[in-house]
Structures are given as structure tokens and as C-alpha cells.
């Protein structure tokens, strides 16, 4: 009996280590004008560390002074948010920028929002890759292809949650059906 339990645990661990997702959705709607982060609640006691890799298109300006932000989360209301991803030499033309962001442990990412403000530069992302670098179960690695300009001073994002996260039921005016 102990052998069977140990064998099952090893199989389940190996299976969860091999999970990798690739998500790609088409542009379906315009920017999110009213997205606000005042409602963010971490519903899990743990903190997880995420490696976020953002590539900038070669057609983007040589460098940008714009404010770039990111938010992602799961269908259970757990979210990770970083309002400013900045620093010297960030988001240069044809570049790859890597950020470590700590936040709630997510069960599976089902939405991603990006923010760009500062219409002078017109920063153009190419892709975003999110992977959990510790304590995540299941372990995941998600890649989003963007390949178009983001609107200025608005949140814009993917959403493919099967159900609305719990905070929608609490009256928060979160825009639904807005994707890229």
C-alpha cells in the first residue's frame, strides 16, 4: 500500500512539473478605461514569485519614458499587480526585459492586463511570458503574443476565465468582455 501511495505521489509530481500553457487570443474589443486596482484582495496566505519577461518590438521607439504596468490573476480573485515596471534601459527597441514580481499564489492565470501611459513614445510590446519561480501548484509557464500597439492611459488585456472572479459579484465595476 505504501509503495502505491509513493508511486502515485511521484507520478502526480512529475505530471505537474510538465504543465506548460500557451495562450493566444485575437483582438476582440477596445481598451479598458475604468480598470482600477482598489479592489485587490489576496485570498491566499502564501506569496509566490513570478518571473515576467516582456519583449519589445523592433518597430517600437529606440527607448521609452512611458509608464508600463501589469496585472494578472486567476478566477478565484487572486491577483498580482505591479503599477510601474521601470528602470534604466527598460523597454528598449528589440529588447527583452525580465522582472521578478511577488504576489498571491495563483491557481492558474486566466487574465492579463497591461498598461501604458505617456503618448509621446508609443511603446509597442511583442509578447509577455509569465512563469512561477517558486511555490506554485500547478507549475505553469504562459506566453501571450501581443504584436500591436497598446492604447494610451488605459488597461488592455486578455481574459478567458470560465467564470467571473468573485470580486465581480461584490459590485466592482470591472469591464467584462474586453480582451486582446
GUNUKE-167005 format. One record per atom (N, C-alpha, C): x, y, z; chain; residue in three letters; atom name; residue number from 1. Coordinates in steps of 0.1 Angstrom, whole numbers. Layout:
N
    px    py    pz chaine residu atome num
     X     Y     Z      A    ALA    CA NUM
...
***
This chain:
180
    px    py    pz chaine residu atome num
     8   -12     0      A    UNK     N   1
     0     0     0      A    UNK    CA   1
     9    13     0      A    UNK     C   1
    19    13     8      A    UNK     N   2
    28    24     9      A    UNK    CA   2
    35    27    -4      A    UNK     C   2
    39    16   -11      A    UNK     N   3
    45    17   -25      A    UNK    CA   3
    36    24   -34      A    UNK     C   3
    23    20   -34      A    UNK     N   4
    13    26   -43      A    UNK    CA   4
    11    41   -41      A    UNK     C   4
    11    44   -28      A    UNK     N   5
     9    59   -25      A    UNK    CA   5
    21    66   -29      A    UNK     C   5
    33    61   -27      A    UNK     N   6
    45    68   -31      A    UNK    CA   6
    46    69   -46      A    UNK     C   6
    43    58   -53      A    UNK     N   7
    43    58   -67      A    UNK    CA   7
    33    68   -73      A    UNK     C   7
    21    69   -67      A    UNK     N   8
    11    79   -71      A    UNK    CA   8
    16    93   -69      A    UNK     C   8
    22    96   -58      A    UNK     N   9
    27   109   -55      A    UNK    CA   9
    38   113   -65      A    UNK     C   9
    47   104   -68      A    UNK     N  10
    58   106   -77      A    UNK    CA  10
    52   109   -91      A    UNK     C  10
    42   102   -95      A    UNK     N  11
    36   104  -108      A    UNK    CA  11
    29   117  -109      A    UNK     C  11
    21   121   -98      A    UNK     N  12
    14   134   -98      A    UNK    CA  12
    24   145   -98      A    UNK     C  12
    35   144   -91      A    UNK     N  13
    46   154   -91      A    UNK    CA  13
    52   156  -104      A    UNK     C  13
    55   145  -111      A    UNK     N  14
    61   146  -124      A    UNK    CA  14
    52   152  -134      A    UNK     C  14
    39   148  -133      A    UNK     N  15
    29   154  -142      A    UNK    CA  15
    27   169  -140      A    UNK     C  15
    27   173  -128      A    UNK     N  16
    25   188  -125      A    UNK    CA  16
    38   196  -130      A    UNK     C  16
    49   190  -129      A    UNK     N  17
    61   197  -134      A    UNK    CA  17
    62   199  -149      A    UNK     C  17
    54   190  -156      A    UNK     N  18
    55   191  -171      A    UNK    CA  18
    44   200  -176      A    UNK     C  18
    36   207  -168      A    UNK     N  19
    25   215  -173      A    UNK    CA  19
    31   228  -179      A    UNK     C  19
    27   231  -191      A    UNK     N  20
    31   244  -197      A    UNK    CA  20
    19   248  -206      A    UNK     C  20
    16   260  -205      A    UNK     N  21
     4   265  -213      A    UNK    CA  21
     9   276  -223      A    UNK     C  21
     3   277  -234      A    UNK     N  22
     5   288  -243      A    UNK    CA  22
    -9   293  -247      A    UNK     C  22
   -11   306  -244      A    UNK     N  23
   -24   312  -247      A    UNK    CA  23
   -22   322  -258      A    UNK     C  23
   -32   323  -267      A    UNK     N  24
   -32   333  -277      A    UNK    CA  24
   -46   336  -281      A    UNK     C  24
   -50   348  -280      A    UNK     N  25
   -63   352  -283      A    UNK    CA  25
   -63   363  -293      A    UNK     C  25
   -73   365  -300      A    UNK     N  26
   -74   376  -310      A    UNK    CA  26
   -80   388  -304      A    UNK     C  26
   -77   400  -311      A    UNK     N  27
   -82   412  -306      A    UNK    CA  27
   -97   412  -308      A    UNK     C  27
  -104   415  -297      A    UNK     N  28
  -119   415  -297      A    UNK    CA  28
  -125   427  -293      A    UNK     C  28
  -119   436  -286      A    UNK     N  29
  -125   448  -281      A    UNK    CA  29
  -115   459  -277      A    UNK     C  29
  -120   471  -276      A    UNK     N  30
  -111   482  -273      A    UNK    CA  30
  -106   482  -258      A    UNK     C  30
   -98   492  -254      A    UNK     N  31
   -92   494  -241      A    UNK    CA  31
  -102   494  -230      A    UNK     C  31
   -96   491  -218      A    UNK     N  32
  -104   492  -206      A    UNK    CA  32
  -101   505  -200      A    UNK     C  32
  -111   514  -200      A    UNK     N  33
  -109   527  -195      A    UNK    CA  33
  -111   528  -180      A    UNK     C  33
  -118   520  -173      A    UNK     N  34
  -121   521  -159      A    UNK    CA  34
  -115   511  -150      A    UNK     C  34
  -104   504  -155      A    UNK     N  35
   -98   494  -147      A    UNK    CA  35
   -91   500  -135      A    UNK     C  35
   -94   496  -123      A    UNK     N  36
   -88   501  -111      A    UNK    CA  36
   -84   490  -102      A    UNK     C  36
   -74   493   -94      A    UNK     N  37
   -68   482   -85      A    UNK    CA  37
   -72   484   -71      A    UNK     C  37
   -82   493   -68      A    UNK     N  38
   -86   495   -54      A    UNK    CA  38
   -92   482   -47      A    UNK     C  38
   -96   473   -55      A    UNK     N  39
  -104   461   -50      A    UNK    CA  39
   -94   449   -48      A    UNK     C  39
   -82   450   -51      A    UNK     N  40
   -73   438   -50      A    UNK    CA  40
   -73   433   -36      A    UNK     C  40
   -76   420   -35      A    UNK     N  41
   -75   412   -23      A    UNK    CA  41
   -67   400   -25      A    UNK     C  41
   -58   397   -17      A    UNK     N  42
   -50   385   -18      A    UNK    CA  42
   -58   374    -9      A    UNK     C  42
   -63   364   -16      A    UNK     N  43
   -71   354    -9      A    UNK    CA  43
   -63   342    -5      A    UNK     C  43
   -50   342    -8      A    UNK     N  44
   -42   330    -4      A    UNK    CA  44
   -31   335     6      A    UNK     C  44
   -28   328    16      A    UNK     N  45
   -19   332    26      A    UNK    CA  45
    -4   332    21      A    UNK     C  45
    -1   325    11      A    UNK     N  46
    13   324     6      A    UNK    CA  46
    16   335    -4      A    UNK     C  46
    28   338    -5      A    UNK     N  47
    33   347   -16      A    UNK    CA  47
    41   338   -25      A    UNK     C  47
    39   341   -38      A    UNK     N  48
    47   334   -48      A    UNK    CA  48
    55   344   -56      A    UNK     C  48
    65   340   -62      A    UNK     N  49
    74   348   -70      A    UNK    CA  49
    73   345   -85      A    UNK     C  49
    70   355   -93      A    UNK     N  50
    67   353  -107      A    UNK    CA  50
    78   359  -115      A    UNK     C  50
    83   352  -125      A    UNK     N  51
    92   358  -135      A    UNK    CA  51
    84   363  -147      A    UNK     C  51
    84   376  -150      A    UNK     N  52
    77   382  -161      A    UNK    CA  52
    87   387  -171      A    UNK     C  52
    86   381  -183      A    UNK     N  53
    95   385  -194      A    UNK    CA  53
    87   392  -205      A    UNK     C  53
    91   404  -207      A    UNK     N  54
    83   412  -217      A    UNK    CA  54
    93   416  -229      A    UNK     C  54
    89   412  -241      A    UNK     N  55
    97   416  -252      A    UNK    CA  55
    91   428  -259      A    UNK     C  55
   100   437  -264      A    UNK     N  56
    95   449  -271      A    UNK    CA  56
    98   448  -286      A    UNK     C  56
    89   451  -294      A    UNK     N  57
    90   450  -309      A    UNK    CA  57
   101   459  -314      A    UNK     C  57
   107   455  -325      A    UNK     N  58
   118   463  -331      A    UNK    CA  58
   112   475  -338      A    UNK     C  58
    99   476  -340      A    UNK     N  59
    93   488  -346      A    UNK    CA  59
    89   498  -335      A    UNK     C  59
    92   495  -323      A    UNK     N  60
    89   504  -311      A    UNK    CA  60
   100   515  -312      A    UNK     C  60
    98   526  -305      A    UNK     N  61
   108   536  -304      A    UNK    CA  61
   121   530  -298      A    UNK     C  61
   132   537  -300      A    UNK     N  62
   145   532  -295      A    UNK    CA  62
   145   530  -280      A    UNK     C  62
   139   539  -273      A    UNK     N  63
   136   537  -258      A    UNK    CA  63
   124   544  -255      A    UNK     C  63
   119   542  -242      A    UNK     N  64
   106   548  -238      A    UNK    CA  64
   108   554  -224      A    UNK     C  64
   100   565  -222      A    UNK     N  65
    99   571  -209      A    UNK    CA  65
    85   568  -203      A    UNK     C  65
    78   560  -210      A    UNK     N  66
    64   557  -206      A    UNK    CA  66
    63   549  -193      A    UNK     C  66
    51   550  -187      A    UNK     N  67
    48   542  -175      A    UNK    CA  67
    42   529  -180      A    UNK     C  67
    48   518  -177      A    UNK     N  68
    42   505  -181      A    UNK    CA  68
    39   497  -168      A    UNK     C  68
    26   491  -168      A    UNK     N  69
    22   484  -157      A    UNK    CA  69
    16   470  -161      A    UNK     C  69
    15   461  -152      A    UNK     N  70
    10   448  -155      A    UNK    CA  70
     1   443  -143      A    UNK     C  70
    -9   435  -146      A    UNK     N  71
   -17   428  -136      A    UNK    CA  71
   -22   415  -142      A    UNK     C  71
   -21   404  -134      A    UNK     N  72
   -26   391  -139      A    UNK    CA  72
   -32   384  -127      A    UNK     C  72
   -40   374  -129      A    UNK     N  73
   -47   367  -118      A    UNK    CA  73
   -54   355  -123      A    UNK     C  73
   -61   349  -113      A    UNK     N  74
   -69   336  -115      A    UNK    CA  74
   -84   339  -113      A    UNK     C  74
   -92   329  -116      A    UNK     N  75
  -106   330  -115      A    UNK    CA  75
  -111   330  -101      A    UNK     C  75
  -102   328   -91      A    UNK     N  76
  -106   328   -77      A    UNK    CA  76
  -105   342   -70      A    UNK     C  76
  -101   352   -78      A    UNK     N  77
   -99   365   -72      A    UNK    CA  77
   -85   368   -67      A    UNK     C  77
   -76   359   -69      A    UNK     N  78
   -62   362   -65      A    UNK    CA  78
   -55   369   -77      A    UNK     C  78
   -48   380   -73      A    UNK     N  79
   -42   388   -83      A    UNK    CA  79
   -28   392   -80      A    UNK     C  79
   -20   395   -90      A    UNK     N  80
    -7   401   -89      A    UNK    CA  80
    -6   414   -97      A    UNK     C  80
    -1   424   -91      A    UNK     N  81
    -2   437   -97      A    UNK    CA  81
    12   445   -95      A    UNK     C  81
    17   451  -105      A    UNK     N  82
    28   460  -105      A    UNK    CA  82
    25   472  -113      A    UNK     C  82
    23   483  -107      A    UNK     N  83
    19   495  -114      A    UNK    CA  83
    29   502  -122      A    UNK     C  83
    42   500  -119      A    UNK     N  84
    53   506  -127      A    UNK    CA  84
    64   495  -128      A    UNK     C  84
    66   492  -141      A    UNK     N  85
    78   483  -144      A    UNK    CA  85
    88   492  -151      A    UNK     C  85
    96   498  -143      A    UNK     N  86
   105   508  -150      A    UNK    CA  86
   119   506  -144      A    UNK     C  86
   128   514  -149      A    UNK     N  87
   142   514  -145      A    UNK    CA  87
   151   518  -157      A    UNK     C  87
   163   521  -155      A    UNK     N  88
   172   525  -166      A    UNK    CA  88
   173   514  -177      A    UNK     C  88
   172   518  -189      A    UNK     N  89
   173   508  -200      A    UNK    CA  89
   162   498  -203      A    UNK     C  89
   150   501  -197      A    UNK     N  90
   139   492  -198      A    UNK    CA  90
   131   495  -211      A    UNK     C  90
   126   484  -217      A    UNK     N  91
   117   485  -228      A    UNK    CA  91
   123   492  -240      A    UNK     C  91
   136   489  -243      A    UNK     N  92
   142   495  -255      A    UNK    CA  92
   138   486  -267      A    UNK     C  92
   139   492  -278      A    UNK     N  93
   136   486  -291      A    UNK    CA  93
   143   472  -292      A    UNK     C  93
   136   462  -297      A    UNK     N  94
   141   449  -299      A    UNK    CA  94
   147   442  -286      A    UNK     C  94
   142   446  -274      A    UNK     N  95
   147   441  -262      A    UNK    CA  95
   139   431  -255      A    UNK     C  95
   144   425  -245      A    UNK     N  96
   138   415  -236      A    UNK    CA  96
   140   420  -222      A    UNK     C  96
   130   423  -214      A    UNK     N  97
   131   427  -201      A    UNK    CA  97
   125   417  -191      A    UNK     C  97
   132   414  -180      A    UNK     N  98
   128   404  -171      A    UNK    CA  98
   125   411  -157      A    UNK     C  98
   114   408  -151      A    UNK     N  99
   111   413  -138      A    UNK    CA  99
   107   402  -129      A    UNK     C  99
   111   403  -116      A    UNK     N 100
   106   393  -106      A    UNK    CA 100
    95   401   -98      A    UNK     C 100
    83   395   -98      A    UNK     N 101
    72   402   -91      A    UNK    CA 101
    66   392   -81      A    UNK     C 101
    65   397   -69      A    UNK     N 102
    59   388   -58      A    UNK    CA 102
    45   392   -56      A    UNK     C 102
    37   381   -53      A    UNK     N 103
    23   384   -51      A    UNK    CA 103
    16   371   -47      A    UNK     C 103
     3   371   -48      A    UNK     N 104
    -6   360   -44      A    UNK    CA 104
    -2   348   -52      A    UNK     C 104
    -3   336   -46      A    UNK     N 105
    -1   324   -53      A    UNK    CA 105
   -14   321   -61      A    UNK     C 105
   -12   319   -74      A    UNK     N 106
   -24   318   -83      A    UNK    CA 106
   -26   303   -87      A    UNK     C 106
   -38   299   -88      A    UNK     N 107
   -40   285   -92      A    UNK    CA 107
   -38   283  -107      A    UNK     C 107
   -42   293  -115      A    UNK     N 108
   -39   292  -130      A    UNK    CA 108
   -43   306  -135      A    UNK     C 108
   -34   312  -143      A    UNK     N 109
   -37   326  -148      A    UNK    CA 109
   -48   325  -158      A    UNK     C 109
   -58   334  -156      A    UNK     N 110
   -68   334  -167      A    UNK    CA 110
   -71   349  -171      A    UNK     C 110
   -63   358  -166      A    UNK     N 111
   -64   372  -172      A    UNK    CA 111
   -50   379  -170      A    UNK     C 111
   -48   388  -180      A    UNK     N 112
   -35   396  -180      A    UNK    CA 112
   -39   409  -185      A    UNK     C 112
   -36   420  -178      A    UNK     N 113
   -38   434  -183      A    UNK    CA 113
   -25   441  -183      A    UNK     C 113
   -23   449  -194      A    UNK     N 114
   -11   457  -195      A    UNK    CA 114
   -16   472  -195      A    UNK     C 114
    -7   481  -190      A    UNK     N 115
   -10   495  -190      A    UNK    CA 115
     2   503  -196      A    UNK     C 115
    -2   513  -204      A    UNK     N 116
     9   522  -210      A    UNK    CA 116
     3   536  -209      A    UNK     C 116
    11   545  -204      A    UNK     N 117
     7   559  -204      A    UNK    CA 117
    19   567  -207      A    UNK     C 117
    17   578  -215      A    UNK     N 118
    28   587  -220      A    UNK    CA 118
    28   586  -235      A    UNK     C 118
    18   592  -241      A    UNK     N 119
    15   590  -255      A    UNK    CA 119
    27   595  -264      A    UNK     C 119
    37   601  -258      A    UNK     N 120
    48   606  -267      A    UNK    CA 120
    56   595  -273      A    UNK     C 120
    59   584  -266      A    UNK     N 121
    68   574  -271      A    UNK    CA 121
    61   562  -279      A    UNK     C 121
    49   559  -276      A    UNK     N 122
    41   548  -283      A    UNK    CA 122
    49   534  -282      A    UNK     C 122
    52   530  -270      A    UNK     N 123
    59   517  -268      A    UNK    CA 123
    50   506  -273      A    UNK     C 123
    57   496  -280      A    UNK     N 124
    49   485  -286      A    UNK    CA 124
    55   472  -281      A    UNK     C 124
    47   465  -272      A    UNK     N 125
    51   452  -268      A    UNK    CA 125
    50   441  -279      A    UNK     C 125
    57   431  -278      A    UNK     N 126
    56   419  -287      A    UNK    CA 126
    50   407  -280      A    UNK     C 126
    55   404  -268      A    UNK     N 127
    50   393  -260      A    UNK    CA 127
    52   395  -245      A    UNK     C 127
    45   387  -238      A    UNK     N 128
    47   386  -223      A    UNK    CA 128
    47   372  -219      A    UNK     C 128
    57   368  -212      A    UNK     N 129
    58   354  -207      A    UNK    CA 129
    58   355  -191      A    UNK     C 129
    49   347  -185      A    UNK     N 130
    48   346  -171      A    UNK    CA 130
    51   332  -166      A    UNK     C 130
    60   330  -157      A    UNK     N 131
    63   317  -151      A    UNK    CA 131
    64   319  -136      A    UNK     C 131
    60   309  -129      A    UNK     N 132
    61   310  -114      A    UNK    CA 132
    75   304  -110      A    UNK     C 132
    82   311  -103      A    UNK     N 133
    96   307   -99      A    UNK    CA 133
    97   300   -86      A    UNK     C 133
    86   300   -78      A    UNK     N 134
    86   292   -65      A    UNK    CA 134
    72   289   -60      A    UNK     C 134
    70   279   -53      A    UNK     N 135
    58   276   -45      A    UNK    CA 135
    45   275   -53      A    UNK     C 135
    45   275   -66      A    UNK     N 136
    33   275   -74      A    UNK    CA 136
    28   260   -76      A    UNK     C 136
    15   258   -75      A    UNK     N 137
    10   245   -79      A    UNK    CA 137
    -3   247   -86      A    UNK     C 137
    -6   243   -98      A    UNK     N 138
     4   237  -106      A    UNK    CA 138
    15   247  -111      A    UNK     C 138
    26   241  -115      A    UNK     N 139
    37   249  -121      A    UNK    CA 139
    32   253  -135      A    UNK     C 139
    34   266  -138      A    UNK     N 140
    29   270  -151      A    UNK    CA 140
    39   279  -158      A    UNK     C 140
    38   280  -171      A    UNK     N 141
    46   289  -179      A    UNK    CA 141
    37   293  -191      A    UNK     C 141
    33   306  -191      A    UNK     N 142
    23   311  -200      A    UNK    CA 142
    28   322  -209      A    UNK     C 142
    25   321  -222      A    UNK     N 143
    31   331  -231      A    UNK    CA 143
    19   338  -239      A    UNK     C 143
    20   351  -239      A    UNK     N 144
     9   359  -246      A    UNK    CA 144
    16   366  -257      A    UNK     C 144
    11   365  -269      A    UNK     N 145
    15   372  -281      A    UNK    CA 145
     7   385  -282      A    UNK     C 145
    13   396  -283      A    UNK     N 146
     6   409  -283      A    UNK    CA 146
     6   415  -297      A    UNK     C 146
    18   419  -302      A    UNK     N 147
    20   423  -316      A    UNK    CA 147
    11   434  -321      A    UNK     C 147
     8   444  -313      A    UNK     N 148
     1   456  -317      A    UNK    CA 148
     3   466  -306      A    UNK     C 148
     1   479  -310      A    UNK     N 149
     3   490  -300      A    UNK    CA 149
    -8   490  -290      A    UNK     C 149
    -5   493  -278      A    UNK     N 150
   -15   495  -267      A    UNK    CA 150
   -20   509  -267      A    UNK     C 150
   -32   511  -264      A    UNK     N 151
   -38   525  -263      A    UNK    CA 151
   -31   532  -251      A    UNK     C 151
   -31   545  -252      A    UNK     N 152
   -25   553  -242      A    UNK    CA 152
   -34   555  -230      A    UNK     C 152
   -28   554  -218      A    UNK     N 153
   -35   557  -205      A    UNK    CA 153
   -47   548  -203      A    UNK     C 153
   -46   535  -206      A    UNK     N 154
   -57   526  -204      A    UNK    CA 154
   -52   512  -202      A    UNK     C 154
   -59   504  -194      A    UNK     N 155
   -55   490  -192      A    UNK    CA 155
   -61   482  -204      A    UNK     C 155
   -54   472  -209      A    UNK     N 156
   -58   464  -220      A    UNK    CA 156
   -54   450  -217      A    UNK     C 156
   -62   440  -220      A    UNK     N 157
   -58   427  -217      A    UNK    CA 157
   -66   415  -222      A    UNK     C 157
   -60   403  -218      A    UNK     N 158
   -66   390  -221      A    UNK    CA 158
   -75   387  -209      A    UNK     C 158
   -86   380  -212      A    UNK     N 159
   -94   374  -201      A    UNK    CA 159
  -101   362  -207      A    UNK     C 159
   -98   350  -201      A    UNK     N 160
  -105   338  -206      A    UNK    CA 160
  -109   330  -194      A    UNK     C 160
  -112   336  -182      A    UNK     N 161
  -117   329  -171      A    UNK    CA 161
  -131   323  -174      A    UNK     C 161
  -133   310  -170      A    UNK     N 162
  -145   303  -172      A    UNK    CA 162
  -157   310  -165      A    UNK     C 162
  -154   315  -153      A    UNK     N 163
  -164   322  -145      A    UNK    CA 163
  -158   336  -142      A    UNK     C 163
  -167   345  -138      A    UNK     N 164
  -162   358  -133      A    UNK    CA 164
  -156   356  -120      A    UNK     C 164
  -144   362  -117      A    UNK     N 165
  -138   362  -104      A    UNK    CA 165
  -148   367   -93      A    UNK     C 165
  -146   363   -81      A    UNK     N 166
  -155   366   -70      A    UNK    CA 166
  -158   381   -69      A    UNK     C 166
  -148   390   -71      A    UNK     N 167
  -149   404   -69      A    UNK    CA 167
  -159   410   -78      A    UNK     C 167
  -163   404   -89      A    UNK     N 168
  -173   409   -98      A    UNK    CA 168
  -187   409   -91      A    UNK     C 168
  -189   399   -83      A    UNK     N 169
  -201   397   -76      A    UNK    CA 169
  -203   408   -65      A    UNK     C 169
  -192   414   -60      A    UNK     N 170
  -192   424   -50      A    UNK    CA 170
  -195   438   -55      A    UNK     C 170
  -199   439   -67      A    UNK     N 171
  -203   452   -72      A    UNK    CA 171
  -192   461   -78      A    UNK     C 171
  -180   455   -79      A    UNK     N 172
  -169   463   -85      A    UNK    CA 172
  -172   465  -100      A    UNK     C 172
  -171   477  -106      A    UNK     N 173
  -174   479  -120      A    UNK    CA 173
  -163   475  -129      A    UNK     C 173
  -160   462  -129      A    UNK     N 174
  -149   457  -137      A    UNK    CA 174
  -154   454  -151      A    UNK     C 174
  -148   459  -162      A    UNK     N 175
  -153   457  -175      A    UNK    CA 175
  -151   443  -179      A    UNK     C 175
  -162   437  -184      A    UNK     N 176
  -161   423  -189      A    UNK    CA 176
  -161   423  -204      A    UNK     C 176
  -156   412  -209      A    UNK     N 177
  -156   410  -224      A    UNK    CA 177
  -146   419  -231      A    UNK     C 177
  -136   424  -224      A    UNK     N 178
  -126   432  -231      A    UNK    CA 178
  -113   424  -231      A    UNK     C 178
  -108   421  -243      A    UNK     N 179
   -97   412  -245      A    UNK    CA 179
   -88   418  -255      A    UNK     C 179
   -76   412  -256      A    UNK     N 180
   -67   413  -268      A    UNK    CA 180
   -61   400  -270      A    UNK     C 180
***
